[in-house]
Amino acid sequence: MILTHPKSSVSEAIKTIRTNLQFSSVDEPIKSILITSSVSGEGKSFISSNLALSFAQSGLKILLVDCDMRCGRIHTIFNLPNEKGLSNLLLDDINKKTNSYIQKTEYDNLSVLTMGIVPPNPTELLASEKNKKLTKLLEEKYDLVIYDGIPMLDLTDSLVMADLVDKIVIVSSYKQTPIELLKNAIKSLDKFRNKIAGVVVNKMPNNKNKYNNYYNRYYNE
């Protein structure tokens, strides 16, 4: 949407999210963001991809990492090969080989690290010391690293990644995400509450009154 419909309300909303994230940390610049959701199908990868492009358009050097090593789709969105990705890199020498796993996209300032082959132990890979070192290494190489995570209530992978990033964004879907599931997702991140930058309500109708009704209903409950 950022590219095909740059003046649309969706693109403007993405840019607003970008700006809000930039202002969400006053003392130190944000180096890494985890995009997650309550359950699958809420548009997490759509938000991750468009947000990464939006940051890249602002002139920052961006890396988008697909850390959903079970059914990630970032490689499909950007039409990239997925034979070598995050899962493969975590079995290799991250100090010497990281650059060979990162793919440049056709868009200025945006690179992608795809999910790689589906491993038998994705949670263990993400929780490994090597992944902790990799996250620090990537932050040194890029202005901002955006992680497209796994839904909070499906598996613990995003909880593992939540410990390694600066900010967390939770994606929900209008009239699709039950309020209780969203509350449970936020509750599961309780120890990282200071990292939660906000909740993105996706798939909203282009109607301000409907938005206000949904907004008020959520906070009143």
Secondary structure, DSSP 4 states (H G I P E B T S, - for coil): -TTT-TTSHHHHHHHHHHHHHHTS-SSS---EEEEEESSTTSSHHHHHHHHHHHHHHTT--EEEEE--TTT--HHHHTT---SSSHHHHTTS-HHHHHHHH-EE-SSTTEEEE---SPPS-HHHHHTSHHHHHHHHHHHHH-SEEEEE---TTT-SHHHHHHTT-SEEEEEEETTTS-HHHHHHHHHHTGGGGGGEEEEEEES--S-HHHHHHHHHHHHH-
